[in-house]
Amino acid sequence: MLNQVILVARLEKITDEQIILKTAAPDTYESWYVSVDLPHSIMTNVRAYCHTGDVIGVKGHLEQSNRIVGEKITFLSSTYERGGEDDDSDTVQESTETESQS
């Protein structure tokens, strides 16, 4: 029997041992929240490279009580690439425009 889960969703929250993902329910405007347990080694990378709002892919398996255990995380898009809160892209563009006019 095959036991595999693949989920692509936005990162909603990072806790000590798991992440909470937010995804849209099919054919509705509701959101579903899915918790994924992660091993310590993967969780270290998630804390270092992921931020709330990032889109990530999770490959894992189901355990008892429908618990999802992640085995691999793929970083698909970042809030920083789209111009998130800490993005300095406006500053870089302004300085580039000023230099080209000189």
Secondary structure in CASP SS format (residue, H / E / C, confidence):
PFRMAT SS
TARGET T0000
AUTHOR 0000-0000-0000
METHOD secondary structure of the structure
MODEL  1
M C 1.00
L C 1.00
N C 1.00
Q C 1.00
V E 1.00
I E 1.00
L E 1.00
V E 1.00
A E 1.00
R E 1.00
L E 1.00
E E 1.00
K E 1.00
I E 1.00
T C 1.00
D C 1.00
E C 1.00
Q E 1.00
I E 1.00
I E 1.00
L E 1.00
K E 1.00
T E 1.00
A E 1.00
A C 1.00
P C 1.00
D C 1.00
T C 1.00
Y C 1.00
E C 1.00
S E 1.00
W E 1.00
Y E 1.00
V E 1.00
S E 1.00
V E 1.00
D E 1.00
L C 1.00
P C 1.00
H H 1.00
S H 1.00
I H 1.00
M H 1.00
T H 1.00
N H 1.00
V H 1.00
R H 1.00
A H 1.00
Y H 1.00
C C 1.00
H C 1.00
T C 1.00
G C 1.00
D C 1.00
V E 1.00
I E 1.00
G E 1.00
V E 1.00
K E 1.00
G E 1.00
H E 1.00
L E 1.00
E E 1.00
Q H 1.00
S H 1.00
N H 1.00
R E 1.00
I E 1.00
V E 1.00
G E 1.00
E E 1.00
K E 1.00
I E 1.00
T E 1.00
F E 1.00
L E 1.00
S E 1.00
S C 1.00
T C 1.00
Y C 1.00
E C 1.00
R C 1.00
G C 1.00
G C 1.00
E C 1.00
D C 1.00
D C 1.00
D C 1.00
S H 1.00
D H 1.00
T H 1.00
V H 1.00
Q H 1.00
E H 1.00
S H 1.00
T H 1.00
E H 1.00
T H 1.00
E H 1.00
S H 1.00
Q H 1.00
S C 1.00
END
